[in-house]
Amino acid sequence: EVQLVESGGGLVQPGGSLTLSCTASGLTFDDYTIGWFRQAPGKKREGLSYMGAGVPYAYYVDSVRGRFTIYSDRAKNTVYLQMNRLKPEDTAVYSCAADSRPGQIATIIGGTEGHLQHWGRGTLVTVSA
């Protein structure tokens, strides 16, 4: 079965950094786009970033561009999200998703309703003094 497992969440002070990982199994890594999403308490899920795991392309939404970096290690079937200069409003459960359909994650992050094929269970990031 396809599995996505996130790790790396925790408690961090404002201005601090964390790196999240999303490790995939049961899929051909290079055939998928991997995206990062988050959901804060009382808020809707929002997309943050995505990349084609096998290609050097990445996208970021405005709220995280310049602070977050997405990258992958193909040998480990893992996509990372390095988060710098964290703010209290970054507090959320962060999840990764994978989809083999070209443009599907990009479309959803762009605001269109839709379904993604695979999700991880999430990892909690808490930014607080």
Buried (B, 14 or more C-beta within 10 A) or exposed (E): EEEBBBEBBEEBEEEEEBBBBBBBEEBEBEEBBBBBBBBBEEEEEBBBBBBBBBEEEBBBBEBBEEBBBBEBEEEEBBBBBBBBEBEEEBBBBBBBBBBEEEEBBBBBBEEEEEEBBBBBEBBEBBBEE
